[in-house]
Amino acid sequence: MDPKLKQELVDIVGEENFSDALIDLVSSSWDASEHTGQRPDCTVWPTSTEQVSRIMALANRLEVPVTPRGAGTGICGSAVPLRGGIVLDLSRMNRILEIDISDRVVRVQAGVVYADLQKALAPHGFCFPPDPGSSLVCTIGGNVSTNAGGLRGAKYGTTRDYVLGLEVVLADGRVMHPGGKNMKTSSGLDLVRLFVGAEGALGVVTEVILKVSPIPRASATLMGLFDDMEDAAQAVSQVMSSGVIPSVMELLGRELLAAINADTGLGLPEVDAMLLVETDGYTQGEADFQAQRIIEIFRENRARAIETADSAEKAADLWTARKSAYPVLARLDKNVVVEDVTVPVSKLPDLVRGFSELVKRYDLKVGTLAHAGDGNFHPLIAFDADDPDQLRRVEKAVDELFELAIELGGTLTGEHGIGLSKAKYMPLEHEPVELEMMAVVKHAFDPKGILNPGKQGLPRPPA
Ligand SMILES: Cc1cc2nc3c(=O)[nH]c(=O)nc-3n(C[C@H](O)[C@H](O)[C@H](O)COP(=O)(O)OP(=O)(O)OC[C@H]3O[C@@H](n4cnc5c(N)ncnc54)[C@H](O)[C@@H]3O)c2cc1C
């Protein structure tokens, strides 16, 4: 890399927070997806907002691309540098700055790991609910920038619902603080929300103020076993319109159950579909009442069997098994894609039916998983990318899955983001005028196009 740029970066972050060693450049080139880009020139680990500001001012002056990075657990290539340059890794800005229970908020640096925040909040009886499957490693800055969701979305929403304020470093190095600790505000354009899900393309998030929620005092866990996945999807739709809202309702397909069994020895029943459900409330009676209503609905929809977790250990085992879904399915073949389409929950049976037709038509090896309560469908397709026929079949199936989801009134992504994987599909979901407005916003925040270029299908700046 240019020795002058290297020296200026070292002057900002110190030798210990700069690397152009091959091992760091290679690991900064990947996220958890199959995407590759252009190896960066260097990785820097700033330790303060002031350092981030000086790095951005420098990069903007020299027009060097900058890719912000949290833990690199994204699964759509959003943290993969596409045009080299600087990878700005926020993981050393990992301090919890304030836990303010009297105002029901926390203030954290962007590199704080989700699980560390949960651990710090637990003694206060509070939590940050989204709970992504990658919670042990992903960062709050990454959660904000992808609008991460997770198992609790149907009842507790996604990251967007909890972000009250931000500290953001803009492309030219200026620092701004939209929002604050207020539970409500009607003051001006909502710049906070603009950065939620922006995938680092509008600015670098350095601090986040989050609303926190009380940890539910009581819960009940149950599983419904179905011989037909469409029946399970129909049951989900009926539960969600019945007046009770489970805190979690996960759908697991047969191949996934088999893969979990092979990995854990839990001996889960290998049926066509399992619905794993948690209800919660202030009292056990409240949680049990909701669970009972769900059991009735499962029976009406031909559940072969329904089992309740009779101990906290059994419930914990089930949730640990569920969280191992991606890693165990990733072993099915050399390559995997995880999709993330989401439809209104009443359309889930149509989506499930359409997907199983695609599986047959293109002879796919899949594992099926869904945050079913909010219509978020996560099929994982395993394949060998060195086999051109398999690759072609997978690509056709993915194209058709996106078309189907949009036809059903759905969205390309419920929580993983657009990144590189779905950039080309953006016109399927968004009108030309929406795409034009997104490009205008990108240009306003980053006129030189240096921030995470090439993501979300956002165009390059005009020449
Ligand atoms: C096993 C597994 C399970 C998963 N389960 C879920 C799930 O249940 N729900 C879910 O939503 N996702 C899930 N994911 C995807 C991923 O973990 C989330 O998208 C997570 O929010 C990414 O956080 P990260 O810190 O790893 O961000 P990264 O992957 O490093 O970055 C993601 C994007 O955010 C940008 N970014 C990161 N930090 C900043 C910052 N401080 N400022 C500006 N931009 C920034 C990056 O440029 C990139 O565009 C899963 C991934 C894996 C591997």
Ligand as a Chemical Component Dictionary entry (heavy atoms), coordinates in Angstrom:
data_LIG
# 
_chem_comp.id                   LIG 
_chem_comp.type                 NON-POLYMER 
_chem_comp.pdbx_formal_charge   0 
_chem_comp.three_letter_code    LIG 
# 
loop_
_chem_comp_atom.comp_id 
_chem_comp_atom.atom_id 
_chem_comp_atom.alt_atom_id 
_chem_comp_atom.type_symbol 
_chem_comp_atom.charge 
_chem_comp_atom.model_Cartn_x 
_chem_comp_atom.model_Cartn_y 
_chem_comp_atom.model_Cartn_z 
_chem_comp_atom.pdbx_ordinal 
LIG C1  C1  C 0 -24.534 -18.528 12.664 1  
LIG C2  C2  C 0 -25.170 -17.215 12.277 2  
LIG C3  C3  C 0 -26.463 -16.945 12.723 3  
LIG C4  C4  C 0 -27.064 -15.713 12.385 4  
LIG N1  N1  N 0 -28.325 -15.444 12.849 5  
LIG C5  C5  C 0 -28.886 -14.250 12.590 6  
LIG C6  C6  C 0 -30.188 -13.929 13.085 7  
LIG O1  O1  O 0 -30.838 -14.721 13.769 8  
LIG N2  N2  N 0 -30.678 -12.704 12.808 9  
LIG C7  C7  C 0 -29.986 -11.783 12.074 10 
LIG O2  O2  O 0 -30.485 -10.666 11.874 11 
LIG N3  N3  N 0 -28.768 -12.069 11.565 12 
LIG C8  C8  C 0 -28.203 -13.254 11.812 13 
LIG N4  N4  N 0 -26.958 -13.536 11.304 14 
LIG C9  C9  C 0 -26.262 -12.538 10.470 15 
LIG C10 C10 C 0 -25.330 -11.567 11.258 16 
LIG O3  O3  O 0 -24.865 -12.178 12.452 17 
LIG C11 C11 C 0 -26.029 -10.246 11.583 18 
LIG O4  O4  O 0 -26.283 -9.570  10.366 19 
LIG C12 C12 C 0 -25.237 -9.311  12.511 20 
LIG O5  O5  O 0 -26.047 -8.186  12.809 21 
LIG C13 C13 C 0 -23.919 -8.837  11.900 22 
LIG O6  O6  O 0 -23.130 -8.268  12.944 23 
LIG P1  P1  P 0 -21.549 -8.174  12.777 24 
LIG O7  O7  O 0 -21.030 -7.448  13.953 25 
LIG O8  O8  O 0 -20.963 -9.488  12.516 26 
LIG O9  O9  O 0 -21.456 -7.240  11.484 27 
LIG P2  P2  P 0 -20.567 -7.438  10.169 28 
LIG O10 O10 O 0 -20.903 -8.725  9.508  29 
LIG O11 O11 O 0 -19.144 -7.181  10.478 30 
LIG O12 O12 O 0 -21.113 -6.233  9.283  31 
LIG C14 C14 C 0 -22.416 -6.249  8.767  32 
LIG C15 C15 C 0 -22.686 -4.933  8.024  33 
LIG O13 O13 O 0 -22.699 -3.855  8.941  34 
LIG C16 C16 C 0 -21.690 -2.893  8.628  35 
LIG N5  N5  N 0 -21.161 -2.445  9.910  36 
LIG C17 C17 C 0 -20.708 -3.206  10.949 37 
LIG N6  N6  N 0 -20.381 -2.417  11.982 38 
LIG C18 C18 C 0 -20.623 -1.134  11.598 39 
LIG C19 C19 C 0 -20.490 0.132   12.223 40 
LIG N7  N7  N 0 -20.050 0.249   13.468 41 
LIG N8  N8  N 0 -20.836 1.244   11.527 42 
LIG C20 C20 C 0 -21.303 1.149   10.263 43 
LIG N9  N9  N 0 -21.453 -0.028  9.621  44 
LIG C21 C21 C 0 -21.119 -1.145  10.283 45 
LIG C22 C22 C 0 -20.691 -3.617  7.754  46 
LIG O14 O14 O 0 -20.046 -2.720  6.862  47 
LIG C23 C23 C 0 -21.613 -4.558  7.005  48 
LIG O15 O15 O 0 -22.227 -3.855  5.954  49 
LIG C24 C24 C 0 -26.347 -14.768 11.583 50 
LIG C25 C25 C 0 -25.053 -15.068 11.146 51 
LIG C26 C26 C 0 -24.472 -16.276 11.473 52 
LIG C27 C27 C 0 -23.080 -16.556 10.983 53 
# 
loop_
_chem_comp_bond.comp_id 
_chem_comp_bond.atom_id_1 
_chem_comp_bond.atom_id_2 
_chem_comp_bond.value_order 
_chem_comp_bond.pdbx_ordinal 
LIG C1  C2  SING 1  
LIG C2  C3  SING 2  
LIG C2  C26 DOUB 3  
LIG C3  C4  DOUB 4  
LIG C4  N1  SING 5  
LIG C4  C24 SING 6  
LIG N1  C5  DOUB 7  
LIG C5  C6  SING 8  
LIG C5  C8  SING 9  
LIG C6  O1  DOUB 10 
LIG C6  N2  SING 11 
LIG N2  C7  SING 12 
LIG C7  O2  DOUB 13 
LIG C7  N3  SING 14 
LIG N3  C8  DOUB 15 
LIG C8  N4  SING 16 
LIG N4  C9  SING 17 
LIG N4  C24 SING 18 
LIG C9  C10 SING 19 
LIG C10 O3  SING 20 
LIG C10 C11 SING 21 
LIG C11 O4  SING 22 
LIG C11 C12 SING 23 
LIG C12 O5  SING 24 
LIG C12 C13 SING 25 
LIG C13 O6  SING 26 
LIG O6  P1  SING 27 
LIG P1  O7  DOUB 28 
LIG P1  O8  SING 29 
LIG P1  O9  SING 30 
LIG O9  P2  SING 31 
LIG P2  O10 DOUB 32 
LIG P2  O11 SING 33 
LIG P2  O12 SING 34 
LIG O12 C14 SING 35 
LIG C14 C15 SING 36 
LIG C15 O13 SING 37 
LIG C15 C23 SING 38 
LIG O13 C16 SING 39 
LIG C16 N5  SING 40 
LIG C16 C22 SING 41 
LIG N5  C17 SING 42 
LIG N5  C21 SING 43 
LIG C17 N6  DOUB 44 
LIG N6  C18 SING 45 
LIG C18 C19 SING 46 
LIG C18 C21 DOUB 47 
LIG C19 N7  SING 48 
LIG C19 N8  DOUB 49 
LIG N8  C20 SING 50 
LIG C20 N9  DOUB 51 
LIG N9  C21 SING 52 
LIG C22 O14 SING 53 
LIG C22 C23 SING 54 
LIG C23 O15 SING 55 
LIG C24 C25 DOUB 56 
LIG C25 C26 SING 57 
LIG C26 C27 SING 58 
# 
